[in-house]
Amino acid sequence: MQFQQSAATTGDSTGYLQVDVVSSQNNFPIQGASVTVSPEFSPDAPAYHLTTNSSGQTENLPLETPPLAYSLSPGNERPYSEYRLHVEAPGFKPVDISGTEVLPDSTSIQNVRLEPSDDDTPMNRNIVIPDHTLYGQYPPKIAENEVKPVTDTGEIVLSRVVVPEIVIVHDGTPSNSSAPNYYVPYRDYIKNVASSEIYATWPQASIVANVLAIMSFTLNRVYTEWYRGQGYDFTITSSTAFDHKWIYGRNIYESISVVVDEIFDNYLSRPNVKQPILTQYCDGKQVTCSGWMTQWGSCALGEQGYSPIEILRYYYGESIYINTADQISGIPISWPGYELTIGSSGDKVRHVQEQLDTIATVYSAIPRIAQDGVYGPGTQAAVSAFQSIFGLPQTGVIDFATWNKISHIYVGITRIAELN
């Protein structure tokens, strides 16, 4: 990696950018990809030149950002800086990205999928990331009932709450038949929406509360087959008037990603209501919404020390509670319900060793391990390396988030055709 100076010496605050580059063909990391980063609004400023490692990742690049205070309370100043990226690698088509957002004291992760040069599939190679919803102008949510009557959508297909492997995102309003559909892994969808609709600089409790609201809303659409019941071929839209803002190709934030990985099987319930609650919200600055959570209000409550459930009950009432999905799709073997660490043994250990060793054939920074069902130092080292690459706390212990992340990555590189 090569860059001339740290933004810590040139700007008000500093944020960080990491670029992750994989092949669109198989999700394998691309080593040696060239990444050029330049300020969006300062074309004459010096560019930063980086190169991806064996995991397809650049080092964290420190970049100038506006002051932290801009992102902690509503105002007219844009609280993030924007950067342009040019990414290329031998044997692949180059990609240009405009509008990658970097917040102060936060790590922004820009995922990039490069198409092989001989791939004739038409695809937009110039990605433009629009304004964040808390800064730009977007249509307000059209109010709906938080619980869907069966008569509104016909027969409810699902008999229990299941976290889907993918959601089909219609990138436009429901009636816009020319808008494309994208097949997006569920967790990636939630991370994208949360990164589009809240700021990663907010208190942890505020981030968790908003992620829970986003997941519950999404799982309501999944559970009720809301759009399919109306004859559409997608799960959810990217329109803020109907659903949440999902942005093709946008960056996500590490702090939001960690929260989603830890709680992605949760949603919000009310007593005697089987379906996840359609937890609607508004920003509380440009739009007001009685009876819904306001995003800026949730930030303020988090700063006052409210817990996630206290924030949610402040807006949605005391009866709301956090529930857990009955099933997670796309996970070969479910989480055992306890952590695996040094001294653990058995089939669960052997299963995760097999998945880790398969992943290590692609991500060479992860050491290869024996699949003997014994959690020894070698397995611990492989787990720690995996956690480092995929943005999880480096504990060397397989907890819920790590178990499911290993399964998610394993499925991604062994069943890529199904995910696409």
Phi, psi and chi 1 to 4 in degrees:
 res  aa     phi    psi   chi1   chi2   chi3   chi4
   1 MET       -  140.1  180.0 -178.4   73.9      -
   2 GLN  -132.9  123.9  -61.7  176.3   -6.8      -
   3 PHE  -151.5  152.5   52.6   89.3      -      -
   4 GLN   -81.1  -40.2  -60.6  -58.0  -47.0      -
   5 GLN  -154.5  157.4   58.1 -176.6  -22.3      -
   6 SER   -81.6  141.4  167.0      -      -      -
   7 ALA   -66.7  -17.0      -      -      -      -
   8 ALA   -58.1  -23.0      -      -      -      -
   9 THR   -99.4   -4.3   63.1      -      -      -
  10 THR  -121.2  -12.0   61.8      -      -      -
  11 GLY  -134.7 -178.1      -      -      -      -
  12 ASP   -69.6  -44.3  -66.4  -48.7      -      -
  13 SER  -141.6  172.4  -61.4      -      -      -
  14 THR  -128.6  133.3  -55.7      -      -      -
  15 GLY  -120.1  179.4      -      -      -      -
  16 TYR  -132.3  146.4  -61.5   87.6      -      -
  17 LEU  -127.3  128.7  173.5   64.1      -      -
  18 GLN  -121.2  134.7  176.3 -178.0  -62.1      -
  19 VAL  -110.4  127.0 -176.6      -      -      -
  20 ASP  -112.3  122.6  -67.4    6.2      -      -
  21 VAL  -118.9  126.0 -175.1      -      -      -
  22 VAL  -132.5  164.2  -59.2      -      -      -
  23 SER   -81.3  135.0  168.1      -      -      -
  24 SER   -68.8  -18.3   65.0      -      -      -
  25 GLN   -75.0  -37.3 -166.8  172.0   45.6      -
  26 ASN  -144.4    6.8   51.3   21.5      -      -
  27 ASN    66.7   13.7  -88.5  -10.4      -      -
  28 PHE   -77.2  144.2  -72.4    9.9      -      -
  29 PRO   -66.8  148.4   25.1  -34.0      -      -
  30 ILE  -108.7  110.1  -61.0  175.3      -      -
  31 GLN   -82.0  142.7 -177.6  175.0    5.8      -
  32 GLY    80.6   12.1      -      -      -      -
  33 ALA   -67.6  142.3      -      -      -      -
  34 SER   -95.5  127.6  172.5      -      -      -
  35 VAL  -123.6  122.8 -179.6      -      -      -
  36 THR  -111.3  128.3  -57.9      -      -      -
  37 VAL  -119.5  129.5 -179.4      -      -      -
  38 SER  -141.6  150.7   56.8      -      -      -
  39 PRO   -61.5  138.7  -21.2   33.0      -      -
  40 GLU   -62.9  -40.7 -176.2   74.6   35.7      -
  41 PHE  -108.3   12.1  -59.7  110.0      -      -
  42 SER  -132.5   74.7  -58.4      -      -      -
  43 PRO   -62.0  -20.8   20.9  -32.1      -      -
  44 ASP   -89.9   -5.7  -63.6  -31.0      -      -
  45 ALA   -71.6  153.6      -      -      -      -
  46 PRO   -65.6  142.8   22.3  -32.4      -      -
  47 ALA   -89.5  157.9      -      -      -      -
  48 TYR  -107.8  136.5  -56.7   94.4      -      -
  49 HIS  -117.7  123.8  -58.9  -76.0      -      -
  50 LEU  -127.6  162.0  -52.6   94.4      -      -
  51 THR  -133.6  137.2  -57.1      -      -      -
  52 THR   -77.2  149.7   56.7      -      -      -
  53 ASN   -89.9 -167.0   60.8   19.6      -      -
  54 SER   -65.9  -17.0   63.3      -      -      -
  55 SER   -95.2    8.4  -60.1      -      -      -
  56 GLY    74.1   19.4      -      -      -      -
  57 GLN  -117.8  146.0  -60.5  173.2  -31.0      -
  58 THR   -88.6  165.3   66.4      -      -      -
  59 GLU   -69.2  164.2  -64.0 -178.7   42.9      -
  60 ASN   -70.6  121.9  -80.4    5.7      -      -
  61 LEU   -98.4  118.3  173.0   64.8      -      -
  62 PRO   -73.2  131.6   25.4  -30.8      -      -
  63 LEU  -135.5  151.2  -67.3  168.8      -      -
  64 GLU   -69.7  137.3  179.4 -180.0   -9.5      -
  65 THR  -136.9  165.5   68.0      -      -      -
  66 PRO   -67.2  171.2  -19.9   32.7      -      -
  67 PRO   -61.7  148.9  -22.4   32.7      -      -
  68 LEU   -56.8  -37.3  176.8   63.7      -      -
  69 ALA   -58.3  -29.4      -      -      -      -
  70 TYR   -61.1  -29.6  -72.5    1.6      -      -
  71 SER   -95.0    0.3   62.1      -      -      -
  72 LEU  -104.7   -6.3  -63.3  179.1      -      -
  73 SER  -153.1  150.4   60.3      -      -      -
  74 PRO   -64.4  141.1   20.0  -29.9      -      -
  75 GLY  -168.5 -176.7      -      -      -      -
  76 ASN   -96.6  -10.9  -64.2  -38.1      -      -
  77 GLU   -82.2  136.9  -62.0  -72.1  -15.6      -
  78 ARG   -68.8  123.1 -178.0  162.2   51.7   89.3
  79 PRO   -87.3   -0.9   30.9  -34.5      -      -
  80 TYR  -128.9  156.7   52.0   87.3      -      -
  81 SER   -97.5  157.2   52.7      -      -      -
  82 GLU  -120.5  142.8  -66.3 -176.5  -24.0      -
  83 TYR  -133.1  152.7  -70.0   86.1      -      -
  84 ARG   -99.8  142.1  -71.4  179.2  177.6  -91.8
  85 LEU  -126.3  138.9  -81.3   66.8      -      -
  86 HIS  -122.7  123.0  176.7   78.0      -      -
  87 VAL  -124.1  129.8 -176.1      -      -      -
  88 GLU  -147.4  156.4   58.8 -177.1   43.2      -
  89 ALA  -154.9  147.1      -      -      -      -
  90 PRO   -56.4  132.1  -24.2   34.2      -      -
  91 GLY    86.6    4.0      -      -      -      -
  92 PHE  -132.1  155.2  -66.9   88.8      -      -
  93 LYS   -76.0  136.6  -59.7  175.2 -175.3  176.9
  94 PRO   -70.3  157.7   26.0  -34.2      -      -
  95 VAL  -130.7  137.8  170.0      -      -      -
  96 ASP  -114.5  133.1  -71.0  -66.4      -      -
  97 ILE  -124.0  131.0  -59.2  173.8      -      -
  98 SER  -119.0  131.4  174.8      -      -      -
  99 GLY    98.5   15.2      -      -      -      -
 100 THR   -58.4  127.7  -65.2      -      -      -
 101 GLU   -97.4  134.4  -59.6  167.3    3.0      -
 102 VAL  -126.4  121.6 -180.0      -      -      -
 103 LEU   -99.1  154.2  -76.8  161.0      -      -
 104 PRO   -65.9  147.6   22.4  -32.6      -      -
 105 ASP    56.8   25.4  -61.6  -14.2      -      -
 106 SER  -136.8  154.6  -57.7      -      -      -
 107 THR  -104.3  120.6  -63.0      -      -      -
 108 SER   -95.3  133.2  176.1      -      -      -
 109 ILE  -114.3  116.4  -58.9  171.7      -      -
 110 GLN  -102.5  108.2 -179.7   65.2   64.8      -
 111 ASN   -84.0  135.8  -66.4  -59.4      -      -
 112 VAL  -131.4  129.7 -178.3      -      -      -
 113 ARG  -111.7  117.8  -67.9  165.6   60.9   85.6
 114 LEU   -98.6  135.7  -64.3 -175.4      -      -
 115 GLU   -86.9  140.2  -70.6 -178.0    7.8      -
 116 PRO   -57.5  148.0  -24.2   34.2      -      -
 117 SER   -59.6  -30.4  -61.1      -      -      -
 118 ASP   -91.9    8.4   57.8   -1.9      -      -
 119 ASP   -82.2  120.2 -170.7  -22.6      -      -
 120 ASP   -89.9    1.4  -65.4  -31.0      -      -
 121 THR   -64.6  123.4  -56.6      -      -      -
 122 PRO   -69.6  135.2   24.8  -32.5      -      -
 123 MET  -158.7  142.6 -165.4  171.4 -175.7      -
 124 ASN   -69.1  116.8  179.8   16.7      -      -
 125 ARG   -94.5   -4.3  -52.6  -43.4  -58.7  152.1
 126 ASN  -112.2  104.4  -63.2  -47.2      -      -
 127 ILE   -95.3  127.9  -63.9  169.5      -      -
 128 VAL  -117.1  118.2  177.7      -      -      -
 129 ILE   -94.3  115.8  -58.7  170.9      -      -
 130 PRO   -75.0  178.5   29.3  -34.3      -      -
 131 ASP   -58.1  148.0  -71.4  -26.1      -      -
 132 HIS   -59.4  147.4 -165.4  -78.9      -      -
 133 THR   -66.0  -25.6   58.6      -      -      -
 134 LEU   -79.4   -9.6  -68.1  177.5      -      -
 135 TYR  -113.3  -39.9  179.1   70.0      -      -
 136 GLY   -85.8 -174.8      -      -      -      -
 137 GLN  -107.6  119.3  -60.6  -71.3  -34.4      -
 138 TYR  -136.2  152.7  -67.1   89.8      -      -
 139 PRO   -61.3  138.7  -20.0   31.1      -      -
 140 PRO   -71.5  158.4   26.4  -33.6      -      -
 141 LYS   -64.3  131.4  176.7   74.3  178.9   72.0
 142 ILE   -78.1  122.9  -60.0  169.9      -      -
 143 ALA   -63.7  139.9      -      -      -      -
 144 GLU  -133.1  165.2  -58.7  177.9   46.8      -
 145 ASN   -68.0  140.9  -66.7  -31.4      -      -
 146 GLU   -74.9  -16.0   68.0  169.7   24.1      -
 147 VAL  -124.3  129.0  177.0      -      -      -
 148 LYS   -90.2  121.3  -64.6  -61.5 -176.9 -174.0
 149 PRO   -65.0  144.4  -17.4   29.5      -      -
 150 VAL   -60.6  -32.9  175.3      -      -      -
 151 THR   -67.7  -19.2   52.9      -      -      -
 152 ASP   -72.2  -30.1  -82.2    1.0      -      -
 153 THR  -123.3    5.3   58.6      -      -      -
 154 GLY    82.4 -150.0      -      -      -      -
 155 GLU   -70.9  129.4  178.7 -174.6   -0.5      -
 156 ILE   -77.3  121.3  -68.9 -179.7      -      -
 157 VAL   -72.4  -44.7  175.4      -      -      -
 158 LEU   -83.1  139.5  -61.9  178.1      -      -
 159 SER   -98.5   -8.7   60.1      -      -      -
 160 ARG  -151.5  165.5   54.9 -178.8  179.2  164.0
 161 VAL   -81.7  120.4  178.8      -      -      -
 162 VAL  -126.4  131.5  175.4      -      -      -
 163 VAL   -75.5  118.6  173.9      -      -      -
 164 PRO   -75.2  156.9   30.3  -35.1      -      -
 165 GLU   -71.3  -41.4 -174.8  173.2   -6.5      -
 166 ILE  -134.4  158.7   61.5  169.6      -      -
 167 VAL  -120.8  146.3  -67.7      -      -      -
 168 ILE   -97.4  113.5  -57.1  174.0      -      -
 169 VAL   -99.3  122.3 -175.2      -      -      -
 170 HIS   -89.8  115.0 -175.2   68.2      -      -
 171 ASP   -84.8   66.6 -161.3   10.2      -      -
 172 GLY   168.0 -170.7      -      -      -      -
 173 THR   -73.3  159.2   60.3      -      -      -
 174 PRO   -57.0  -35.8  -25.6   34.1      -      -
 175 SER   -82.4   -6.5   60.3      -      -      -
 176 ASN   -82.5   92.9 -177.6   -0.1      -      -
 177 SER   -71.8  -15.8   59.1      -      -      -
 178 SER   -86.5  -10.2   64.1      -      -      -
 179 ALA   -70.5  141.1      -      -      -      -
 180 PRO   -76.8  156.3   28.3  -34.8      -      -
 181 ASN  -102.9  139.6  -71.2  -13.7      -      -
 182 TYR  -122.1  136.5  -66.9   98.7      -      -
 183 TYR   -92.6  113.1  -71.4   69.3      -      -
 184 VAL  -125.1  127.1 -174.5      -      -      -
 185 PRO   -53.9  138.6  -27.6   36.4      -      -
 186 TYR   -52.2  -49.6  173.9   77.3      -      -
 187 ARG   -64.7  -37.4  -89.0  168.4  -75.6 -179.0
 188 ASP   -64.6  -36.6  -67.2  -12.0      -      -
 189 TYR   -62.6  -47.7  169.9   79.3      -      -
 190 ILE   -62.5  -41.9  -60.0  -62.1      -      -
 191 LYS   -63.6  -39.7  -67.5  173.9 -175.9 -178.8
 192 ASN   -64.9  -48.3 -175.7  -56.7      -      -
 193 VAL   -63.2  -47.1  168.3      -      -      -
 194 ALA   -62.1  -39.1      -      -      -      -
 195 SER   -69.9  -21.8  -63.9      -      -      -
 196 SER   -86.5  -20.5  -59.4      -      -      -
 197 GLU  -120.5  -13.7  -60.5 -149.7  -28.9      -
 198 ILE  -134.6  171.0   61.8  174.3      -      -
 199 TYR  -104.3  138.1  -70.0  135.9      -      -
 200 ALA   -68.5  -11.3      -      -      -      -
 201 THR   -81.9   -7.9   54.3      -      -      -
 202 TRP   -70.4  162.3  -73.6    5.4      -      -
 203 PRO   -57.2  149.9  -24.6   34.0      -      -
 204 GLN   -54.1  -43.5  174.4   87.4   -8.4      -
 205 ALA   -62.7  -36.9      -      -      -      -
 206 SER   -67.6  -41.2  -56.0      -      -      -
 207 ILE   -62.4  -46.5  -67.2  175.0      -      -
 208 VAL   -61.2  -44.6  171.4      -      -      -
 209 ALA   -59.9  -44.3      -      -      -      -
 210 ASN   -69.5  -39.4  -81.2  -88.3      -      -
 211 VAL   -62.1  -41.6  166.5      -      -      -
 212 LEU   -61.2  -42.2  -77.2  165.8      -      -
 213 ALA   -64.2  -42.0      -      -      -      -
 214 ILE   -64.4  -43.8  -67.9  166.2      -      -
 215 MET   -66.9  -40.8  -66.9 -168.5  -58.6      -
 216 SER   -64.9  -43.2 -171.1      -      -      -
 217 PHE   -59.1  -47.1 -174.5  106.9      -      -
 218 THR   -63.8  -44.4  -56.7      -      -      -
 219 LEU   -68.2  -25.3  -71.6  177.0      -      -
 220 ASN   -65.3  -43.4 -179.6  -80.7      -      -
 221 ARG   -61.7  -39.6  -67.0  -61.9 -160.4 -141.3
 222 VAL   -67.2  -49.8  172.0      -      -      -
 223 TYR   -64.5  -42.6  179.3   85.9      -      -
 224 THR   -85.5   -2.9   61.8      -      -      -
 225 GLU    49.2   47.2  -61.3  -82.4   -8.8      -
 226 TRP   -57.4  -50.5  178.6 -113.3      -      -
 227 TYR   -82.1  -35.7  -72.9  109.0      -      -
 228 ARG   -63.5  -33.8  -68.8 -171.4 -177.2  -80.6
 229 GLY   -65.6  -17.5      -      -      -      -
 230 GLN  -100.6    7.8  -60.3  175.0   57.3      -
 231 GLY    93.9    6.3      -      -      -      -
 232 TYR   -88.9  164.2  -63.5  111.9      -      -
 233 ASP  -110.4   29.8   60.9   -9.4      -      -
 234 PHE  -137.8  167.4   48.3   82.3      -      -
 235 THR   -89.0  -38.5  -47.8      -      -      -
 236 ILE  -161.0  162.3 -157.7  161.8      -      -
 237 THR  -111.5  171.0   77.0      -      -      -
 238 SER   -99.5   10.7   65.8      -      -      -
 239 SER   -86.2  127.5  167.8      -      -      -
 240 THR   -67.5  -20.6   57.4      -      -      -
 241 ALA   -71.2  -27.6      -      -      -      -
 242 PHE  -112.4  -37.6  -65.4   89.4      -      -
 243 ASP  -138.2 -124.7  -61.8  -66.7      -      -
 244 HIS  -121.1  163.5  -63.6  137.8      -      -
 245 LYS   -84.5  111.2 -169.4   59.6 -175.1  172.4
 246 TRP  -110.8  134.3  175.1   86.8      -      -
 247 ILE  -122.6  119.2  -62.2  170.6      -      -
 248 TYR   -59.1  126.2  174.4   77.7      -      -
 249 GLY    78.7    4.8      -      -      -      -
 250 ARG   -73.0  162.1   74.9  150.4  -65.5  129.1
 251 ASN   -77.3  156.7   59.3  -74.5      -      -
 252 ILE  -117.6  175.4   63.0  169.9      -      -
 253 TYR  -116.8  139.2  -67.3   97.5      -      -
 254 GLU   -58.4  -43.9 -174.5  176.8   58.7      -
 255 SER   -64.1  -36.9   58.9      -      -      -
 256 ILE   -70.2  -40.5  -70.3  174.0      -      -
 257 SER   -59.4  -42.8  177.4      -      -      -
 258 VAL   -62.8  -43.0  168.2      -      -      -
 259 VAL   -61.1  -46.9  166.6      -      -      -
 260 VAL   -61.5  -43.5  174.0      -      -      -
 261 ASP   -61.9  -29.9  -76.2  -26.9      -      -
 262 GLU   -80.9  -28.2  -70.2  175.6  -13.7      -
 263 ILE  -130.7   19.6   64.6  170.3      -      -
 264 PHE   -65.6  -13.6   73.3   92.8      -      -
 265 ASP   -93.7    9.3   64.1  -24.8      -      -
 266 ASN   -96.6  159.0  -71.2  169.2      -      -
 267 TYR  -157.6  179.4   62.7   95.6      -      -
 268 LEU  -109.1  137.5  -62.4  170.8      -      -
 269 SER  -128.3  163.5  -76.7      -      -      -
 270 ARG  -125.1  154.1  -67.6 -160.0 -169.5  -82.9
 271 PRO   -55.6  135.3  -25.2   34.4      -      -
 272 ASN    66.7   19.4  -56.3  -45.8      -      -
 273 VAL  -119.4  120.2  177.4      -      -      -
 274 LYS   -78.9  -37.3 -166.7  169.9 -176.4 -179.5
 275 GLN   -79.3  150.0   62.5 -176.1  -95.3      -
 276 PRO   -58.4  146.1  -23.9   35.0      -      -
 277 ILE   -75.7  136.5  -58.4  -57.0      -      -
 278 LEU   -79.7   83.4 -167.1   78.7      -      -
 279 THR   -80.8   96.7   35.4      -      -      -
 280 GLN   -86.9  155.9  -59.6  161.2   96.5      -
 281 TYR  -153.7  171.1   54.5   75.0      -      -
 282 CYS  -142.0  175.5   66.3      -      -      -
 283 ASP   -77.6  -25.6   71.2  -22.3      -      -
 284 GLY    84.1   -2.0      -      -      -      -
 285 LYS  -114.5  -63.7  175.3 -162.5  171.5 -172.0
 286 GLN   -78.3  -28.5  -58.6  179.3   72.8      -
 287 VAL  -133.2  137.4  178.4      -      -      -
 288 THR  -107.6  152.9   58.0      -      -      -
 289 CYS  -154.3   95.8   47.2      -      -      -
 290 SER   -64.5  132.0  177.4      -      -      -
 291 GLY    87.4   -4.3      -      -      -      -
 292 TRP  -113.2  162.3  -63.2   -1.2      -      -
 293 MET   -72.5  141.6 -179.4  170.8   67.3      -
 294 THR  -105.0  138.5   69.7      -      -      -
 295 GLN   -66.5  -46.0  -66.9  157.9  -55.8      -
 296 TRP   -65.9  -34.9  -77.3  115.8      -      -
 297 GLY   -65.0  -37.1      -      -      -      -
 298 SER   -65.9  -34.2   71.7      -      -      -
 299 CYS   -64.3  -45.1  176.2      -      -      -
 300 ALA   -63.3  -40.7      -      -      -      -
 301 LEU   -66.6  -38.3  -68.5  179.0      -      -
 302 GLY   -61.9  -40.0      -      -      -      -
 303 GLU   -66.8  -23.7  -69.5 -176.4  -49.3      -
 304 GLN   -84.9   -2.4  -65.4  172.2   40.5      -
 305 GLY    98.7    7.8      -      -      -      -
 306 TYR   -66.6  145.4  -79.1   59.6      -      -
 307 SER   -82.5  167.2   68.6      -      -      -
 308 PRO   -55.8  -46.3  -29.4   36.9      -      -
 309 ILE   -70.0  -30.9 -168.5   60.7      -      -
 310 GLU   -67.1  -38.9  -72.6  171.2  -21.9      -
 311 ILE   -62.5  -46.7  -66.4  172.3      -      -
 312 LEU   -64.7  -41.0  -67.5  163.1      -      -
 313 ARG   -71.7  -27.2  -74.1  175.4  175.4  166.2
 314 TYR   -58.9  -36.3  179.9   90.2      -      -
 315 TYR   -98.0  -41.4  -68.5  105.8      -      -
 316 TYR  -100.6   -1.4  -61.6  116.1      -      -
 317 GLY    99.5  160.7      -      -      -      -
 318 GLU   -68.6  -18.3  -70.0  -63.4  -41.6      -
 319 SER   -79.7  -12.4   67.2      -      -      -
 320 ILE   -76.2  142.4 -154.9  147.8      -      -
 321 TYR  -146.3  163.9   65.3   95.2      -      -
 322 ILE   -88.8  128.1  -59.7  171.0      -      -
 323 ASN  -118.7  170.5 -151.4  -22.2      -      -
 324 THR  -124.0  136.3  -57.2      -      -      -
 325 ALA   -63.5  149.5      -      -      -      -
 326 ASP   -71.2  -28.5  -63.3  -53.0      -      -
 327 GLN  -153.4  148.6 -180.0 -177.0  -23.6      -
 328 ILE  -114.5  117.0  -58.9  170.0      -      -
 329 SER   -74.6  151.6  -62.6      -      -      -
 330 GLY    81.1    7.0      -      -      -      -
 331 ILE  -104.2  114.2  -60.2  -61.7      -      -
 332 PRO   -56.2  -43.3  -25.8   34.8      -      -
 333 ILE  -136.4  133.6  -63.2  179.9      -      -
 334 SER   -72.6  156.3   61.3      -      -      -
 335 TRP   -52.3  131.2  159.3 -117.4      -      -
 336 PRO   -70.4  -14.9   24.2  -33.9      -      -
 337 GLY    95.6    2.2      -      -      -      -
 338 TYR  -149.8  157.2   52.9   85.4      -      -
 339 GLU   -74.5  145.7  -66.9 -177.8  -14.1      -
 340 LEU  -105.3  129.5  -58.8  178.1      -      -
 341 THR  -151.6 -175.3 -173.8      -      -      -
 342 ILE   -49.8  127.2  -69.1  -71.5      -      -
 343 GLY   100.5  -17.6      -      -      -      -
 344 SER   -71.3  153.4  -60.7      -      -      -
 345 SER  -156.2  166.1   61.5      -      -      -
 346 GLY   119.6 -171.8      -      -      -      -
 347 ASP   -64.4  -36.0  -71.0  -19.6      -      -
 348 LYS   -63.6  -40.5  -67.8  -71.6 -173.6  178.1
 349 VAL   -65.2  -45.3  173.1      -      -      -
 350 ARG   -62.0  -40.5 -177.4  176.9  -65.6  103.2
 351 HIS   -60.5  -47.9  166.2   73.2      -      -
 352 VAL   -71.1  -31.4   80.1      -      -      -
 353 GLN   -62.5  -41.3  -73.7  173.7  -31.0      -
 354 GLU   -62.5  -43.1  -69.2  170.6   -6.1      -
 355 GLN   -67.2  -44.4  -70.8 -167.3  -23.8      -
 356 LEU   -61.7  -41.0  -96.2  177.6      -      -
 357 ASP   -68.7  -34.1 -164.7   58.8      -      -
 358 THR   -65.4  -43.8  -61.3      -      -      -
 359 ILE   -62.3  -36.7  -65.5  169.4      -      -
 360 ALA   -65.5  -21.7      -      -      -      -
 361 THR   -71.1  -18.3   63.5      -      -      -
 362 VAL  -104.4  -43.4  174.7      -      -      -
 363 TYR  -101.7   92.0  -73.3   85.4      -      -
 364 SER   -69.7  -12.1   58.6      -      -      -
 365 ALA   -71.5  -14.5      -      -      -      -
 366 ILE   -88.6  123.2  -59.4  173.0      -      -
 367 PRO   -67.2  142.5   21.1  -30.2      -      -
 368 ARG   -68.9  145.8  -58.6  -65.8  -61.6  -87.5
 369 ILE  -134.4  155.5   52.5  175.1      -      -
 370 ALA   -75.0  146.1      -      -      -      -
 371 GLN  -103.4   69.0  -65.8  140.3   57.3      -
 372 ASP  -106.6    0.9   56.4    6.3      -      -
 373 GLY    77.3   11.1      -      -      -      -
 374 VAL  -118.5  124.3  177.5      -      -      -
 375 TYR   -85.4   90.0 -157.6  114.1      -      -
 376 GLY  -106.9 -169.4      -      -      -      -
 377 PRO   -58.9  -34.1  -25.4   35.0      -      -
 378 GLY   -64.9  -43.6      -      -      -      -
 379 THR   -65.7  -40.8  -60.2      -      -      -
 380 GLN   -60.3  -41.7 -177.7 -175.8   52.5      -
 381 ALA   -66.1  -39.4      -      -      -      -
 382 ALA   -66.1  -40.6      -      -      -      -
 383 VAL   -64.2  -44.0  169.9      -      -      -
 384 SER   -62.1  -41.2 -177.6      -      -      -
 385 ALA   -65.5  -41.1      -      -      -      -
 386 PHE   -60.2  -46.5  175.5   90.1      -      -
 387 GLN   -61.3  -38.8  -69.3  168.8  -31.4      -
 388 SER   -63.5  -43.6  174.5      -      -      -
 389 ILE   -67.5  -38.2  -68.1  169.6      -      -
 390 PHE  -105.4   22.8  -66.6  103.0      -      -
 391 GLY    72.8   26.6      -      -      -      -
 392 LEU  -104.2  154.5  -63.2  166.5      -      -
 393 PRO   -55.9  131.7  -26.3   35.3      -      -
 394 GLN   -82.4   82.6  -85.7 -175.9  -94.7      -
 395 THR  -102.1  -20.7   61.9      -      -      -
 396 GLY    72.9    7.8      -      -      -      -
 397 VAL  -113.8  138.3  174.2      -      -      -
 398 ILE   -89.6  101.4  -61.5  178.9      -      -
 399 ASP   -99.6 -171.3   54.3    9.7      -      -
 400 PHE   -56.8  -48.6  173.5   82.9      -      -
 401 ALA   -63.6  -42.4      -      -      -      -
 402 THR   -69.3  -43.0  -58.1      -      -      -
 403 TRP   -55.3  -50.9  174.1  -80.6      -      -
 404 ASN   -73.2  -29.5  -73.4  -70.3      -      -
 405 LYS   -67.7  -41.6 -170.2   73.1  169.6 -175.9
 406 ILE   -59.3  -46.2  -70.7  171.0      -      -
 407 SER   -62.3  -40.6  -69.0      -      -      -
 408 HIS   -62.6  -46.6  178.0   64.4      -      -
 409 ILE   -69.1  -40.3  -60.2  -58.7      -      -
 410 TYR   -58.8  -48.5  172.8   79.6      -      -
 411 VAL   -62.0  -39.3  167.1      -      -      -
 412 GLY   -62.0  -34.6      -      -      -      -
 413 ILE   -97.9   -9.3   62.8  176.1      -      -
 414 THR  -110.1  -18.3   56.9      -      -      -
 415 ARG  -131.3   43.1  -67.0 -156.4  -74.3  124.6
 416 ILE   -59.4  -32.8 -174.3   63.1      -      -
 417 ALA   -62.6  -37.5      -      -      -      -
 418 GLU   -69.5  -35.8  -67.3 -177.4   30.8      -
 419 LEU   -72.4  -26.2  -68.5 -178.0      -      -
 420 ASN   -95.6      -  -77.1  -20.8      -      -
